[in-house]
Amino acid sequence: MVQESLIEGIVRSFRKNAGWATVIIGLSVVFSVFLNRYIPTVYQSESLLRVMTTETGRDVSVAASMQGILSQKQIIAQIAEKSGLSETEIKREDIISLIDHGPGLVMLTVRHENPVLLKELGNAIINVLSEHFLGYNSEVQEFEIKALKKKLSHLETSLGDVKQEIARATTVTSSNVDDSTLVLENLMHQLEEKIDLNGRRLQTTPKEVFYYQEEETPEYRKLNGQLRVERNELAELFKNYKEKHPRVIACQNRIRELESNLKKSRTRIQKSKSNSEFVAISAEIDSDREKLTQIKSELEKQALYKAGTTGNVEFSAETLALRIKTLEELHRKTLMELEETQIAQTTSAGRINVLKKDARPPQAVGFTSLQRDGMALASGVLLAIFLLYSPAPIRAELVSVSGNILAGAVGQANHPALLAEPVEIIMELPSLLSERLALPCPSSEDNCESIFDDRLIALNDPDSTRLKPFKSLVSNLQISISESQTRIVLVGSSRTGAGRTTLLANTAILLAQTGYSVLMIDANFRNPELHRLFDLTNERGLSEALRGTDPRMLIKETSVERLSLLSAGIAPANPAESLGSQEMIELLANLKRKVEIVLIDTPALLEYPEAGILAGHTGAMVFLHRDGEPEDDLHASRKLLNNVRAKVFGYVKI
């Protein structure tokens, strides 16, 4: 006996299917090339930036401020010019990422398909941020200084007017302090300062912001409708079929294809919209300007009213002194604030330092192109092995040559004994043995003292020359099973008494002794015999398994290692209906996963319908032909097997 190893089986399979293996591996490599072309590998580089800014004390995200600057069109154009990339590439939302990494720290991440351009792109972004972000930051002090100087000038003018009024005054008269005028003046100063500050914020805030939005195309809605139809159909199929049924598998494949196409049909487009912050600041400035106009108008009315009605009334020295004191206090505070702002501007206008930058080459996000090619090649080889290699090892002995082959090799005129048999011509089947098989007889005197049943010659006399034809038959069956990938074999004959049970039992013993795990199934509810040959009981068996009992509780182990039996059990009322049921198909599929070979014994083909029904379910059949059997029976058997489309390995003459 020769047993093939896994490596030898793979090599044999590749030699036999070299063309298909090459096609599968080639397709996997082509797919990898296509993936690298249209979905290239993305590389990224990171830089840690230290931003020295005077915008301390404000709860503002530095990274968000920088991101707002980078969203402006003129900034994108400058980056594109310095880095050599197009503006479309830079506008992609995943190419530039800015994240706050601590107080005054920002992590800059740059991604691109070309690792060579990452360095240029990162440097361009840092340069542009240094020019624009820090320039805007420095303008904070400029606007504040401008507003403070304007306020200081206004206060000095007011002080001068009051002092001139005191100098002109000749008498001190008492009058009521005009509190409303002071309130309006203070409010006017506050509004002017607020308008200046909001004007600075407005210049640093972009008018538009960019964002990405997914849109459903007409093709997406069409595919989505088809996907719902296919899922409903799959639900209906599960009511009538199991998950391994071809129709169920085909429907599942269509659903996976539709889901894949559905993902590709969604479109992402870049859109822009008005910046809500910019709109709010503009509205606030307009509102403050209207209020300022109203206050100035009110002050003018009060001045005209005082000139017309109280022109002769002079402020008392006490009232004028109070106004001077108030204006001087405001002047002092404004002057101190102006000096602090000027000092801050001259000492720390702001700068960007690169604290940490990747010294290594840019790292790939995911797998590199080389890794993709290697994985595709390995996947192609594994797929080819999975699809082409037979998982069942080949066990073979020296195979005897049938009479047909010898008849073709030697002239029939000189060897009349090698002429084709009638069964071979009528059934159109090859012979699995070159000689007539002599089955052991229960009444033989040679086996009167045997331990096992007289018909089990493989156990009673393993060295007997009578066992040689059985071994040749087993060798031929091994080759047929390996080539056809069939592991369920039916033993049948035209009429009762051909010796099916004896042949099956001895063949099963030899296969088990060869190393296979073998299960015998007695499907002959009319006259079950297999349990008697192996001295086992038949109170429960195949009939109970078809009614839902776990077959593992019904299978009985024989005295032969790796050989077990599922007896017939209590015969059902309608054996043909039970053996042709869906439960029988599922039972065979389940048992095939537990053992390597399943041998089934059945009634005669022409006497009962069970054998014909099972012949259509099982993988193949071994046909027993008894010498002297009428040709009419052979014709009828051939017609029956053709009608059920049964596969027959060959015939054995007994």
C-alpha positions as CSV (number, residue, x, y, z in Angstrom):
1,M,0.0,0.0,0.0
2,V,1.3,3.5,-0.9
3,Q,-0.1,6.5,0.9
4,E,0.4,10.0,-0.6
5,S,1.5,12.9,1.6
6,L,0.0,16.3,1.6
7,I,3.0,17.9,-0.2
8,E,2.9,15.1,-2.8
9,G,-0.8,15.6,-3.3
10,I,-0.4,19.4,-3.8
11,V,2.4,18.8,-6.4
12,R,0.3,16.2,-8.2
13,S,-2.7,18.5,-8.2
14,F,-0.6,21.4,-9.6
15,R,0.8,19.2,-12.3
16,K,-2.7,17.9,-13.2
17,N,-4.3,21.4,-13.1
18,A,-1.3,23.6,-14.0
19,G,-3.4,25.7,-16.4
20,W,-6.1,26.5,-13.9
21,A,-3.5,27.1,-11.1
22,T,-1.7,29.6,-13.3
23,V,-4.9,31.4,-14.2
24,I,-5.9,31.7,-10.5
25,I,-2.5,33.0,-9.4
26,G,-2.3,35.3,-12.4
27,L,-5.8,36.8,-11.6
28,S,-4.7,37.5,-8.0
29,V,-1.6,39.3,-9.2
30,V,-3.6,41.3,-11.7
31,F,-6.1,42.3,-9.0
32,S,-3.2,43.5,-6.9
33,V,-1.8,45.6,-9.7
34,F,-5.3,47.0,-10.3
35,L,-5.7,47.8,-6.6
36,N,-2.3,49.6,-6.5
37,R,-3.2,51.7,-9.5
38,Y,-6.6,52.9,-8.6
39,I,-6.4,52.7,-4.8
40,P,-2.7,53.4,-4.1
41,T,-1.0,53.1,-0.8
42,V,-1.1,56.3,1.3
43,Y,2.0,57.5,3.2
44,Q,2.0,59.9,6.1
45,S,4.5,62.1,8.0
46,E,4.0,63.8,11.4
47,S,5.5,66.9,12.9
48,L,5.1,68.3,16.4
49,L,4.9,72.1,16.3
50,R,5.4,74.5,19.2
51,V,3.3,77.7,18.6
52,M,4.5,80.7,20.6
53,T,1.5,83.0,20.5
54,T,0.3,86.0,22.6
55,E,-3.3,84.9,22.5
56,T,-3.0,83.6,26.0
57,G,-5.9,83.7,28.3
58,R,-8.4,82.9,25.5
59,D,-10.1,79.6,25.3
60,V,-9.2,79.1,21.7
61,S,-8.0,75.9,19.9
62,V,-4.8,76.8,18.1
63,A,-5.2,73.8,15.7
64,A,-8.8,74.9,14.8
65,S,-7.5,78.4,14.1
66,M,-4.8,77.1,11.9
67,Q,-7.3,74.8,10.1
68,G,-9.5,77.8,9.4
69,I,-6.6,79.6,7.8
70,L,-5.8,76.5,5.7
71,S,-9.3,76.4,4.4
72,Q,-9.0,79.7,2.5
73,K,-8.5,79.6,-1.2
74,Q,-5.5,82.0,-1.3
75,I,-3.8,79.9,1.4
76,I,-4.4,76.7,-0.6
77,A,-3.0,78.3,-3.7
78,Q,0.2,79.4,-1.8
79,I,0.7,75.8,-0.4
80,A,0.2,74.3,-3.9
81,E,2.7,76.7,-5.4
82,K,5.4,75.9,-2.8
83,S,4.8,72.1,-2.7
84,G,4.3,71.5,-6.4
85,L,0.9,69.8,-5.8
86,S,-2.4,70.8,-7.4
87,E,-5.1,72.7,-5.4
88,T,-7.5,69.8,-5.9
89,E,-5.2,67.4,-4.0
90,I,-4.6,69.8,-1.1
91,K,-8.4,70.4,-0.7
92,R,-8.9,66.7,0.1
93,E,-10.0,66.4,3.7
94,D,-7.6,63.6,4.6
95,I,-4.4,65.2,3.3
96,I,-3.8,67.7,6.1
97,S,-4.6,67.1,9.8
98,L,-4.0,69.5,12.7
99,I,-4.7,68.3,16.3
100,D,-4.0,70.1,19.6
101,H,-1.4,68.1,21.4
102,G,-1.2,70.2,24.6
103,P,-0.9,73.8,25.6
104,G,0.8,75.6,22.7
105,L,1.5,72.3,20.9
106,V,0.0,71.2,17.6
107,M,0.5,67.8,15.8
108,L,0.7,68.3,12.0
109,T,0.0,65.1,10.0
110,V,0.4,65.1,6.2
111,R,-0.7,62.2,3.9
112,H,-0.1,61.6,0.2
113,E,0.4,58.7,-2.2
114,N,3.8,59.9,-3.2
115,P,6.2,59.7,-0.2
116,V,8.8,62.0,-1.9
117,L,6.4,64.9,-1.9
118,L,5.5,64.7,1.8
119,K,8.6,66.6,2.9
120,E,7.9,69.5,0.5
121,L,4.3,69.6,1.5
122,G,5.0,69.6,5.2
123,N,7.6,72.4,4.9
124,A,5.2,74.5,2.7
125,I,2.4,74.2,5.3
126,I,4.7,75.3,8.1
127,N,6.0,78.3,6.1
128,V,2.5,79.4,5.2
129,L,1.3,79.1,8.8
130,S,4.3,81.1,10.0
131,E,3.5,83.9,7.6
132,H,-0.3,84.1,8.0
133,F,-1.3,82.6,11.4
134,L,1.3,84.6,13.3
135,G,0.6,87.7,11.2
136,Y,-3.0,87.5,12.2
137,N,-1.9,86.9,15.8
138,S,0.3,90.1,15.7
139,E,-2.6,92.1,14.4
140,V,-4.4,91.5,17.7
141,Q,-2.1,94.0,19.4
142,E,-2.2,96.4,16.5
143,F,-6.0,96.7,16.6
144,E,-6.0,97.0,20.4
145,I,-3.3,99.8,20.2
146,K,-5.3,101.6,17.6
147,A,-8.5,101.4,19.6
148,L,-6.7,102.5,22.8
149,K,-5.0,105.5,21.1
150,K,-8.3,106.6,19.7
151,K,-10.0,106.4,23.0
152,L,-7.1,108.2,24.7
153,S,-7.3,111.0,22.1
154,H,-11.0,111.4,22.8
155,L,-10.5,111.5,26.5
156,E,-7.8,114.2,26.1
157,T,-10.1,116.3,24.0
158,S,-12.9,116.0,26.5
159,L,-10.5,117.1,29.3
160,G,-9.4,120.1,27.3
161,D,-12.9,121.2,26.7
162,V,-13.8,120.9,30.4
163,K,-10.7,122.9,31.5
164,Q,-11.5,125.6,28.9
165,E,-15.0,125.8,30.3
166,I,-13.6,126.2,33.8
167,A,-11.3,129.0,32.6
168,R,-14.2,130.8,31.0
169,A,-16.4,130.5,33.9
170,T,-16.7,133.8,35.9
171,T,-19.1,132.6,38.5
172,V,-19.8,129.4,40.1
173,T,-23.3,128.4,40.0
174,S,-24.9,125.2,41.1
175,S,-26.6,123.0,38.7
176,N,-27.6,119.4,38.6
177,V,-25.0,116.9,37.3
178,D,-25.8,115.7,33.8
179,D,-25.6,112.0,34.6
180,S,-27.2,110.9,31.3
181,T,-24.5,112.7,29.2
182,L,-21.7,110.8,31.1
183,V,-23.5,107.5,30.7
184,L,-23.9,108.1,26.9
185,E,-20.3,109.1,26.5
186,N,-19.0,106.0,28.3
187,L,-21.4,103.8,26.3
188,M,-20.2,105.5,23.1
189,H,-16.5,104.7,24.0
190,Q,-17.4,101.0,24.8
191,L,-19.2,100.6,21.4
192,E,-16.3,102.1,19.5
193,E,-13.9,99.8,21.2
194,K,-16.1,96.7,20.6
195,I,-16.6,97.7,16.9
196,D,-12.8,97.9,16.4
197,L,-12.2,94.5,18.1
198,N,-15.0,92.8,16.1
199,G,-13.5,94.3,13.0
200,R,-10.2,92.5,13.7
201,R,-11.9,89.2,14.4
202,L,-13.9,89.6,11.1
203,Q,-10.6,89.9,9.1
204,T,-9.2,86.7,10.6
205,T,-12.4,84.7,10.2
206,P,-13.0,83.0,6.7
207,K,-16.2,83.8,5.0
208,E,-16.7,80.2,3.8
209,V,-16.0,76.8,5.2
210,F,-15.5,73.6,3.2
211,Y,-17.0,70.2,4.0
212,Y,-17.7,66.9,2.3
213,Q,-21.1,65.3,1.7
214,E,-22.2,62.0,0.4
215,E,-24.9,62.0,-2.2
216,E,-27.1,59.1,-3.4
217,T,-27.0,58.7,-7.1
218,P,-29.8,57.2,-9.2
219,E,-27.7,54.1,-9.6
220,Y,-27.4,53.8,-5.8
221,R,-31.2,53.9,-5.4
222,K,-31.6,51.4,-8.2
223,L,-29.1,49.0,-6.6
224,N,-30.7,49.5,-3.2
225,G,-34.1,48.4,-4.6
226,Q,-32.5,45.3,-6.2
227,L,-30.8,44.5,-2.9
228,R,-34.2,44.6,-1.1
229,V,-35.7,42.3,-3.7
230,E,-32.8,39.8,-3.4
231,R,-33.0,39.7,0.4
232,N,-36.7,39.0,0.3
233,E,-36.1,36.2,-2.2
234,L,-33.4,34.8,0.1
235,A,-35.9,34.8,3.0
236,E,-38.4,32.8,0.9
237,L,-35.7,30.4,-0.2
238,F,-34.7,29.6,3.4
239,K,-38.3,28.4,4.0
240,N,-37.9,25.6,1.5
241,Y,-34.2,25.0,1.1
242,K,-31.1,24.6,3.3
243,E,-28.2,27.0,3.3
244,K,-26.1,24.7,1.1
245,H,-28.6,24.5,-1.7
246,P,-27.4,25.9,-5.0
247,R,-30.3,28.4,-5.3
248,V,-29.5,29.7,-1.8
249,I,-25.8,30.0,-2.6
250,A,-26.5,31.8,-5.9
251,C,-28.8,34.3,-4.2
252,Q,-26.3,35.0,-1.4
253,N,-23.6,35.7,-4.1
254,R,-25.9,38.1,-5.9
255,I,-26.6,39.9,-2.6
256,R,-22.8,40.2,-1.9
257,E,-22.2,41.6,-5.4
258,L,-25.0,44.2,-5.0
259,E,-23.7,45.3,-1.6
260,S,-20.2,45.8,-3.1
261,N,-21.6,47.8,-5.9
262,L,-23.8,49.8,-3.5
263,K,-20.7,51.0,-1.6
264,K,-19.1,52.2,-4.8
265,S,-22.2,54.1,-6.0
266,R,-22.1,56.7,-3.2
267,T,-20.5,59.9,-4.3
268,R,-18.6,62.3,-2.0
269,I,-18.4,65.9,-3.2
270,Q,-16.8,69.0,-1.7
271,K,-19.2,71.8,-0.8
272,S,-18.9,75.2,0.8
273,K,-21.2,77.2,3.0
274,S,-21.2,80.5,4.7
275,N,-19.3,80.6,8.0
276,S,-21.8,81.1,10.7
277,E,-19.2,82.8,12.9
278,F,-18.4,85.3,10.2
279,V,-22.1,86.1,9.7
280,A,-22.6,86.5,13.5
281,I,-19.7,88.9,13.8
282,S,-20.8,91.0,10.8
283,A,-24.4,91.2,12.3
284,E,-23.0,92.2,15.6
285,I,-20.8,95.0,14.1
286,D,-23.8,96.3,12.1
287,S,-25.9,96.3,15.3
288,D,-23.2,98.1,17.3
289,R,-22.8,100.8,14.6
290,E,-26.6,101.5,14.6
291,K,-26.4,101.8,18.4
292,L,-23.4,104.2,18.1
293,T,-25.2,106.3,15.6
294,Q,-28.2,106.6,17.9
295,I,-26.0,107.5,20.9
296,K,-24.2,110.2,18.9
297,S,-27.6,111.6,17.7
298,E,-28.8,111.6,21.3
299,L,-25.7,113.5,22.5
300,E,-26.2,116.1,19.8
301,K,-29.9,116.5,20.8
302,Q,-28.9,117.0,24.4
303,A,-26.2,119.6,23.4
304,L,-28.7,121.5,21.3
305,Y,-31.3,121.3,24.1
306,K,-28.8,122.7,26.7
307,A,-27.7,125.4,24.3
308,G,-31.3,126.6,23.7
309,T,-32.7,126.3,27.2
310,T,-29.9,126.6,29.6
311,G,-27.4,128.7,27.7
312,N,-27.2,131.1,30.7
313,V,-26.7,128.3,33.2
314,E,-23.1,127.6,34.1
315,F,-21.9,124.4,35.7
316,S,-20.7,124.8,39.2
317,A,-17.0,124.3,40.1
318,E,-18.0,121.1,42.0
319,T,-19.7,119.6,39.0
320,L,-16.9,120.4,36.6
321,A,-14.4,119.0,39.1
322,L,-16.3,115.8,39.2
323,R,-16.3,115.4,35.4
324,I,-12.6,116.2,35.3
325,K,-11.9,113.6,37.9
326,T,-13.9,111.0,36.0
327,L,-12.2,111.7,32.7
328,E,-8.7,111.7,34.3
329,E,-9.4,108.3,35.8
330,L,-10.5,106.9,32.4
331,H,-7.4,108.5,30.8
332,R,-5.1,106.9,33.4
333,K,-6.5,103.4,32.9
334,T,-6.5,103.7,29.1
335,L,-2.9,104.9,29.2
336,M,-1.8,102.0,31.3
337,E,-3.6,99.4,29.1
338,L,-2.0,101.0,26.0
339,E,1.5,100.7,27.5
340,E,0.9,97.0,28.5
341,T,-0.3,96.2,25.0
342,Q,2.7,97.9,23.4
343,I,5.1,96.0,25.7
344,A,3.4,92.7,24.8
345,Q,3.7,93.4,21.1
346,T,7.4,94.2,21.2
347,T,8.4,91.2,23.4
348,S,6.4,88.3,22.0
349,A,4.7,88.7,18.6
350,G,4.7,84.9,18.1
351,R,6.6,82.2,16.3
352,I,6.4,78.5,15.3
353,N,9.1,76.0,16.3
354,V,9.3,72.5,14.9
355,L,9.9,70.4,18.1
356,K,9.8,66.9,16.5
357,K,9.8,65.7,13.0
358,D,9.9,62.2,11.6
359,A,13.5,61.3,10.9
360,R,12.4,58.0,9.4
361,P,11.0,57.7,5.8
362,P,7.3,58.3,5.6
363,Q,5.3,55.4,7.0
364,A,2.5,53.7,4.9
365,V,-1.0,53.8,6.2
366,G,-2.0,50.1,6.0
367,F,-0.1,47.8,3.6
368,T,2.6,48.9,1.2
369,S,2.4,48.1,-2.5
370,L,5.0,45.3,-2.1
371,Q,3.1,43.8,0.8
372,R,-0.1,43.9,-1.2
373,D,1.7,42.1,-4.1
374,G,3.1,39.5,-1.7
375,M,-0.3,38.9,-0.1
376,A,-2.1,38.7,-3.5
377,L,0.5,36.1,-4.7
378,A,0.2,34.0,-1.5
379,S,-3.6,34.3,-1.6
380,G,-3.6,33.1,-5.2
381,V,-1.5,30.1,-4.3
382,L,-3.6,29.1,-1.3
383,L,-6.8,29.6,-3.4
384,A,-5.4,27.4,-6.1
385,I,-4.5,24.7,-3.6
386,F,-8.0,24.9,-2.0
387,L,-9.8,24.7,-5.3
388,L,-7.6,22.1,-7.0
389,Y,-6.2,19.8,-4.4
390,S,-8.2,16.8,-3.3
391,P,-8.3,16.6,0.5
392,A,-8.7,12.8,0.6
393,P,-5.3,11.1,0.3
394,I,-4.8,8.5,-2.4
395,R,-4.3,5.0,-1.1
396,A,-3.6,2.5,-3.8
397,E,-2.4,-1.1,-4.2
398,L,-1.4,-2.9,-7.4
399,V,-4.5,-2.7,-9.5
400,S,-5.6,-5.8,-11.5
401,V,-6.4,-5.3,-15.1
402,S,-10.0,-6.0,-16.2
403,G,-10.9,-8.2,-19.1
404,N,-11.9,-5.2,-21.3
405,I,-8.4,-3.8,-21.2
406,L,-6.8,-7.1,-22.0
407,A,-9.4,-7.6,-24.8
408,G,-8.3,-4.3,-26.4
409,A,-4.6,-5.1,-26.0
410,V,-4.7,-8.7,-27.4
411,G,-6.4,-9.8,-30.6
412,Q,-9.8,-11.2,-29.9
413,A,-9.4,-13.9,-32.6
414,N,-6.6,-15.5,-30.7
415,H,-8.2,-15.0,-27.2
416,P,-11.9,-15.8,-27.4
417,A,-12.1,-15.8,-23.6
418,L,-11.5,-12.1,-23.5
419,L,-14.6,-11.2,-25.5
420,A,-16.8,-8.6,-23.9
421,E,-19.5,-9.9,-21.6
422,P,-23.3,-9.3,-22.3
423,V,-23.6,-7.3,-19.2
424,E,-20.8,-5.0,-20.4
425,I,-22.5,-4.5,-23.7
426,I,-26.0,-4.0,-22.4
427,M,-25.2,-2.0,-19.3
428,E,-22.3,-0.1,-21.0
429,L,-20.2,-0.5,-17.9
430,P,-16.6,-1.4,-17.3
431,S,-15.7,-4.5,-15.3
432,L,-14.2,-3.9,-11.9
433,L,-12.6,-7.4,-11.9
434,S,-10.9,-9.4,-14.6
435,E,-12.4,-12.7,-13.2
436,R,-15.6,-14.0,-11.7
437,L,-15.9,-13.3,-8.0
438,A,-16.7,-16.4,-5.9
439,L,-18.6,-15.3,-2.8
440,P,-18.2,-17.4,0.4
441,C,-21.0,-19.7,1.2
442,P,-22.4,-19.9,4.8
443,S,-22.6,-23.7,4.6
444,S,-18.9,-24.2,3.6
445,E,-17.2,-26.8,5.7
446,D,-13.9,-24.9,5.6
447,N,-15.3,-22.2,7.8
448,C,-17.2,-24.4,10.3
449,E,-14.9,-23.5,13.1
450,S,-14.6,-19.8,12.2
451,I,-15.1,-17.1,14.9
452,F,-17.0,-14.8,12.7
453,D,-19.8,-15.3,10.3
454,D,-18.9,-17.7,7.5
455,R,-19.5,-15.0,4.9
456,L,-16.8,-12.7,6.4
457,I,-13.8,-14.3,4.6
458,A,-11.8,-11.1,5.2
459,L,-11.9,-11.9,8.9
460,N,-12.0,-15.7,9.0
461,D,-9.2,-16.3,6.5
462,P,-7.3,-13.1,5.7
463,D,-4.5,-15.1,3.9
464,S,-6.8,-17.1,1.7
465,T,-6.3,-17.0,-2.0
466,R,-10.1,-16.6,-2.2
467,L,-9.6,-13.1,-0.8
468,K,-7.3,-12.0,-3.7
469,P,-10.2,-10.9,-6.0
470,F,-11.7,-8.9,-3.2
471,K,-8.4,-7.0,-2.8
472,S,-8.3,-6.3,-6.5
473,L,-11.8,-5.0,-6.3
474,V,-10.9,-2.8,-3.3
475,S,-7.9,-1.4,-5.2
476,N,-10.0,-0.5,-8.2
477,L,-12.7,1.1,-6.0
478,Q,-10.0,3.2,-4.3
479,I,-8.9,4.7,-7.6
480,S,-12.5,5.3,-8.7
481,I,-13.4,7.0,-5.5
482,S,-10.2,9.2,-5.6
483,E,-10.8,10.3,-9.2
484,S,-14.5,11.0,-8.9
485,Q,-14.3,12.6,-5.4
486,T,-17.2,10.3,-4.4
487,R,-17.3,8.9,-0.9
488,I,-20.8,7.4,-0.8
489,V,-21.1,4.1,-2.7
490,L,-24.2,2.0,-3.2
491,V,-24.0,-1.8,-3.8
492,G,-26.9,-3.0,-6.0
493,S,-28.1,-5.8,-8.2
494,S,-31.1,-6.6,-10.4
495,R,-32.6,-9.4,-8.4
496,T,-32.4,-10.8,-4.8
497,G,-29.8,-13.4,-4.0
498,A,-26.9,-11.8,-5.9
499,G,-24.7,-11.5,-2.7
500,R,-24.8,-7.7,-2.2
501,T,-24.6,-7.9,1.6
502,T,-21.6,-10.4,1.5
503,L,-19.7,-8.3,-1.0
504,L,-20.3,-5.1,0.9
505,A,-19.3,-6.5,4.2
506,N,-16.0,-8.0,2.9
507,T,-15.2,-4.8,0.9
508,A,-15.8,-2.6,4.0
509,I,-13.5,-4.8,6.1
510,L,-10.7,-4.5,3.6
511,L,-11.1,-0.8,3.2
512,A,-11.0,-0.3,7.0
513,Q,-7.9,-2.5,7.3
514,T,-6.3,-0.3,4.6
515,G,-6.7,2.8,6.8
516,Y,-10.1,4.3,5.8
517,S,-12.8,5.1,8.3
518,V,-15.8,3.2,6.9
519,L,-19.5,3.3,7.7
520,M,-21.9,0.6,6.5
521,I,-25.6,1.6,6.2
522,D,-28.2,-1.1,5.9
523,A,-31.0,0.5,3.8
524,N,-32.6,-2.9,3.0
525,F,-35.7,-2.6,5.1
526,R,-37.2,-5.6,3.3
527,N,-34.6,-8.1,4.5
528,P,-31.8,-6.5,6.7
529,E,-28.7,-8.7,7.1
530,L,-25.7,-6.6,7.9
531,H,-26.3,-6.7,11.7
532,R,-26.4,-10.5,11.7
533,L,-23.0,-10.7,9.9
534,F,-21.3,-8.7,12.6
535,D,-23.4,-10.1,15.5
536,L,-25.1,-6.8,16.4
537,T,-28.6,-5.8,17.4
538,N,-31.2,-4.2,15.1
539,E,-33.7,-2.7,17.6
540,R,-32.7,0.9,16.5
541,G,-31.1,2.2,13.3
542,L,-31.6,4.1,10.1
543,S,-35.4,4.4,10.4
544,E,-35.0,6.1,13.8
545,A,-32.3,8.4,12.4
546,L,-34.8,9.5,9.6
547,R,-37.3,10.3,12.4
548,G,-34.9,12.8,14.0
549,T,-32.8,10.7,16.4
550,D,-29.1,11.7,16.6
551,P,-27.3,9.2,14.3
552,R,-24.3,9.3,16.7
553,M,-26.5,7.4,19.2
554,L,-27.5,4.8,16.6
555,I,-24.1,3.9,14.9
556,K,-22.6,0.7,16.3
557,E,-18.9,-0.1,16.3
558,T,-17.9,-3.5,14.9
559,S,-15.0,-5.7,16.0
560,V,-13.0,-4.3,13.1
561,E,-11.1,-1.0,13.8
562,R,-12.4,2.1,11.9
563,L,-15.5,0.1,10.8
564,S,-19.0,1.0,12.0
565,L,-22.6,0.1,11.1
566,L,-25.9,1.9,11.0
567,S,-28.4,-1.0,10.9
568,A,-31.8,-0.8,9.3
569,G,-33.8,-0.6,12.5
570,I,-37.6,-1.0,12.7
571,A,-38.9,-1.0,9.1
572,P,-41.1,2.1,8.3
573,A,-44.6,1.8,6.8
574,N,-43.4,3.2,3.5
575,P,-39.6,2.5,3.0
576,A,-39.4,4.1,-0.4
577,E,-40.9,7.4,0.8
578,S,-38.5,7.4,3.9
579,L,-35.4,6.8,1.8
580,G,-36.4,9.4,-0.8
581,S,-37.1,12.1,1.8
582,Q,-35.1,15.3,2.5
583,E,-34.1,13.8,5.9
584,M,-32.3,11.0,4.1
585,I,-30.3,13.5,1.9
586,E,-29.4,15.6,5.0
587,L,-28.4,12.4,6.9
588,L,-26.0,11.3,4.1
589,A,-24.5,14.7,3.9
590,N,-23.9,14.7,7.7
591,L,-22.4,11.2,7.8
592,K,-20.1,12.0,4.9
593,R,-18.4,14.6,7.0
594,K,-17.8,12.1,9.8
595,V,-16.2,9.2,7.9
596,E,-14.2,8.8,4.7
597,I,-16.3,6.2,2.9
598,V,-20.0,5.3,3.2
599,L,-21.2,1.9,1.8
600,I,-25.0,1.3,1.5
601,D,-26.8,-2.0,1.1
602,T,-30.2,-1.9,-0.6
603,P,-32.9,-4.3,-1.9
604,A,-32.9,-5.5,-5.5
605,L,-33.3,-2.8,-8.2
606,L,-36.1,-4.5,-10.1
607,E,-38.0,-5.8,-7.1
608,Y,-38.3,-2.7,-4.9
609,P,-38.1,1.1,-5.7
610,E,-35.7,1.9,-2.8
611,A,-32.5,1.1,-4.7
612,G,-33.4,3.3,-7.6
613,I,-34.3,6.2,-5.3
614,L,-31.0,6.0,-3.4
615,A,-29.0,5.6,-6.6
616,G,-30.0,9.1,-7.5
617,H,-28.9,10.5,-4.1
618,T,-25.6,8.7,-3.6
619,G,-22.3,9.4,-5.4
620,A,-21.9,6.1,-7.3
621,M,-22.9,2.4,-7.5
622,V,-21.2,-1.0,-7.8
623,F,-23.5,-3.3,-9.8
624,L,-23.5,-7.1,-9.1
625,H,-24.2,-9.4,-12.0
626,R,-25.0,-13.0,-11.4
627,D,-23.9,-15.4,-14.0
628,G,-26.9,-16.5,-16.1
629,E,-29.0,-13.5,-15.3
630,P,-31.6,-12.8,-18.1
631,E,-30.7,-10.0,-20.5
632,D,-34.2,-8.5,-20.0
633,D,-33.2,-7.8,-16.4
634,L,-30.1,-6.1,-17.6
635,H,-32.0,-3.9,-20.0
636,A,-34.5,-3.0,-17.3
637,S,-31.7,-2.2,-14.8
638,R,-29.9,0.0,-17.3
639,K,-33.1,1.9,-18.1
640,L,-33.9,2.4,-14.4
641,L,-30.4,3.7,-13.7
642,N,-30.4,6.0,-16.7
643,N,-33.8,7.5,-15.6
644,V,-32.5,8.4,-12.1
645,R,-29.1,9.6,-13.6
646,A,-27.2,7.3,-11.4
647,K,-23.4,7.1,-11.7
648,V,-22.0,3.5,-11.8
649,F,-18.4,2.7,-11.3
650,G,-18.7,-0.7,-13.0
651,Y,-20.0,-4.2,-12.6
652,V,-18.7,-7.3,-10.7
653,K,-19.6,-10.7,-12.1
654,I,-20.4,-13.4,-9.5
